[in-house]
Amino acid sequence: MLIGKVINSIWSTRKDESLKGAKFMIVQLQDTPEKDKGRIIVALDMIGAGIGERVLITQGSSARRMPNFKDAPIDATIVGIIDEDQQDV
């Protein structure tokens, strides 16, 4: 799993039929020690994450394990919202 911060939402009116009804968010991964310097990805959001929230992301075949998206072209999915971690306490 990866940790990222949701920085925006993304809209697409034309997309693969299997993605109809899907919500996508732009996420900056926290994969580097430098603040706000991580890679940017687009992730399927099935849990209602908001802009500015820190999230858990799964990639690869695990990202497609969501109901109704098993055969969809998805390679990243937001699977959790981080409330706090040891650095926050």
Long-range contacts (C-beta under 8 A, 24 or more apart in sequence): 1-56, 1-57, 1-58, 1-79, 2-29, 2-30, 2-31, 2-56, 2-57, 2-58, 2-59, 3-29, 3-30, 3-54, 3-55, 3-56, 3-57, 3-82, 4-28, 4-29, 4-30, 4-38, 4-41, 4-43, 4-54, 4-55, 4-57, 5-30, 5-52, 5-53, 5-54, 5-55, 6-45, 6-49, 6-50, 6-51, 6-52, 6-53, 6-54, 6-55, 6-78, 7-40, 7-51, 7-52, 8-51, 9-51, 10-42, 16-72, 16-73, 18-69, 18-71, 18-72, 18-73, 19-69, 19-72, 19-73, 19-74, 21-68, 22-69, 22-72, 22-74, 25-49, 25-51, 25-78, 27-55, 27-57, 27-76, 27-78, 29-57, 30-54, 41-76, 42-76, 43-76, 43-77, 43-78, 44-69, 44-74, 44-76, 44-77, 44-78, 45-77, 45-78, 46-77, 46-78, 46-79, 47-78, 47-79, 47-80, 47-81, 49-78, 49-81, 53-81, 53-82, 54-81, 54-82, 55-80, 55-81, 55-82, 56-80, 56-81, 56-82
